[in-house]
Amino acid sequence: MSPFEIGLYSLGAIVILVYLGFWVPFALMLSSYVGVWLIKDSSILAGKLLALAASESISSYFFGVVPLFVFMGNVVSATGMGEDAYDVANQAFRKIRGGLAIGTVGANAVFAAITGISIASAAVFTKIAVPHMIKFGYSPRFSVGVVAGSSVLGMLIPPSLLLILYGILTEQSIGDLFIAAIIPGILLAMVFGFGILLLSFFWPSFVHSKKENSKPDLQLMKLREFLQKGAPLVILIVVVLGGIYGGFFTPIEAGAIGSFGAVLIGLIKRRLSLATLWEVLVETGYITAAISFLIIAAQMYARMLALSGMPSEFGSFVVSSEFSIMSMILLYILLVILMGTILDSGSIMLILVPLMYPILVTLNIDLIWFGIVTVIAVEVGLLTPPLGISVFVIKSSLDDKSITLGDIFIGAFPFAIMMIAVLFLVLAFPQLTTFLL
C-alpha cells in the first residue's frame, strides 16, 4: 500500500473505532501508531516519532494558558460568581418582555468572559436559572432551551478553551483569536436576546407556561448590593481581557493574573475556603490532564497525516478541482455540524483541523477567521441530537425529572437556528472577525 492509502485507511479506522465507542484520543493514538508503523515499516521508529510528537505538543510555552484559564474558571464557578452574574443581569433586563430569559443570556455572556468553558456555564445556570424561570411563568422547555443555547457562548466569547485548542493545533496567536472572537461573541449574545424578544411576542405559547400560576414580582435590588455583585465581575473581565487587548501582557500572563484575581475576590467575599480551593485544584488537574491527552493525540494524528501525504493530496485535489473556496468551506461546515451529532466539540477539532490545516495554508485562507467559523459551527453541534454535550450536562444537572432530553433539544432548537444565522453572517462578512485586528 502507498502512504496515501495507509493514511486513508487510518482515517477510516478512526471513524469505525469512534462508532464502536472508543474514546476519541485513544482512537487517534492507536490509528496513528499503526499508520506510522506501516508507512515506515518499523514499530520502534513509529513509537519514537509519536513520543517526540507527544513531548513537543505540551512542552510549548503557550500550552501554559490551559491550566491557568481552567483554574480561573473553576474558582469563579466555585465561589458563586455565576449566581452574582445572574442576579445582576436580571436586574438590568427586568422591565423588558422576556427579561428574565434575556438576563440569563446576559449572565451567561458575562460568565463566559471569565471562564471560557461552556459545560461549566450549562451546569451552573441549570441550577440557578431554570427553577427561577419556571417559577416566574416560563415554560420548562423554553427555560432549559435558553440555558442550553446561551451556555455555548462560553466557547466563543474569550477566553475560550476551544479557541486555545484551535490556536495550539494551527500555531496561531491565541491573543489574536481572542480579539477576533469579540464581535461575533457579542453579536451572538445580541441575536439570542433579540430572538427571545421575538419569540415572546410571536410564539408566547412556547415561551410561557400554560399553567395558571401567580408570578412573583422580581424584587428590586439595592444599588449597594448591585455594585457588590457586579463590580468584581467587571473588574476581573477588564483586567484579564483588557490586559490582553491592550498589549499589557500575554494570554498566559492574563491567565495567571486572572487566577490570582479570582482567588482574591473569593477570599474577600469569604466564599473560598481551603477545602474549596483544594477541590478546585484537583478539578483543574483532571481537566488539564484530559486536555493534554487530547492535544497529544492530535499531534500524533497530525504527524501520521503529514507522513501519509493525505493533506497535500487533498490540497492538490481542491486546487485542481472546480470547487470554489466558499463551496469547500460550506462542505466543511456541514461535516462539522454532522459530526456534532455524535462527537464532542474538542474531538471534532482534533479530527478535522489537522486534516484541513495544510489545505487552508495552500489556499491562503485567513486562519484566524477560519478558527471563529469553526468554533461557531462546532457550537451548533453542542445542541444537536443525538449527542449534544450541553444538553446532556443540563439533563444531568436538573432536579426536575419531568423534563426529558427531548424537551431540552426542542427548547434549544430556536437557538441553534440563531447560531446558524450568525455563522452565515461571519461567512458573508469576514470583517466581523478581522476588524479589531
Phi, psi and omega in degrees: 000146176282158177305322179298316180295320178298316178299320180294316178295324178296319178296318176297322179296322179299313180299316180296316180298320179296315179295332178282353176104006178291146174295133189305312179301322178295319178298319178296314182296313182297312181294323179294316180298311180296320180298312179295321178303313181290322181292316183266351180057038179204117179291326181292314179296321178299316179297318181292318180297318181286328175295321177296319178298320181295315182292322182289329187292324183249005177270354180294142178303323185288344177294338181300342180293334184295299182298328182293313180288329175296316179298314179300315180298320179292322177296314179301317180292317185288334183266010173078018180289337175296319178294322177298316179299321180295316180297317181294316181295320179296323177295321182293328185247016189295335184267359181266145176298128186073022187300324181294321178291317178296322176298324177296319177296315179299317179296320178295323178296317178295315180297322179295326181289353178249322189262311181079014182236112184292326181296322177297317178299315180299316182292316183295310187280343171295318180290321186273308194276318187300307179300323181294315180294318179298320179298328181268016170097005176280149180289147179304319180300312181293321182300311180288330178295320178298315180294317179298314181294310185286340180295332182288350176301333180298336180273347183248310181292124183290150000282139183233129179295329180291322176293323177297316179298316178298318180298321179292318182293325185252002179059040177259157179295122179293324177299317178296320178297318178299315180296318181296334183274351186299304184295312176301323179295314178295319179300316180297317178298319179292321177296320176301313181296315179294322178297320177297319179300315179295318179298321181292333178273317189258346178221058185298331180294333178280325184280316187254150181289146178281344182289141177276116177215155180276116183277125179291154177280139177284118185293137178286125182278138177290151184301321181297316179294321179301315180290321180298325181274325185272325186299314180300323179295314180297316181299315181296317179295314182297318181295312184289302184284321178298323178294321179291309185291330179278353179078016181284327176206164183283167177304324180293315177297323177297319178298319180294314180294319178297320178297315178298317179296319180295318177296317181298315178297318178299321179290318180297320179279356180059040179248358185240100176270172178297322179296317179295318180298320178295318178298320179296317180296317179295315179297321177298319177298316179299311183294317180296319179297318180296317179294320178301317180297320178297315182292320177300314179299320181295320180292321176298316179298318180296321178297316179298317179298319181296318180292327181284339182080010181299310182301318181293324178295315178296320179298317178296322179296316181295317181295320183278343181279176180269005178293134172280164179299318181294323177298318179296319180294320178296321176296320178298315180298318178300319179295319178299314181295319178296319178293334177295343178283345181232344186235159174280168188297317180297320181294322178300315179296318183299325183277315190271322185297313178299330179288322184275333189307309180298327178293318180298318179296318179300320184271003180057039177279138179297112185289334177291310177301316181296327177297318178294318177301315180298315183296317179296317179297320178296322180300323178302322179296337178293343184247000186260139177286160001275345183239089173252108190304315180299322180295317180291324177297318179297316180299317181289337181269349183285140173270343182268106182285347181286343178272117184269170175300322178300319178300318182292317179297319179295317180296327182277346186303313179301327181286328174296321177296318178297322179294321178296322178297316178295322178301316179292327176296318179293325176293318183285328183232081179303340180299339177299333178261331187264348187301312183288339178282000000 
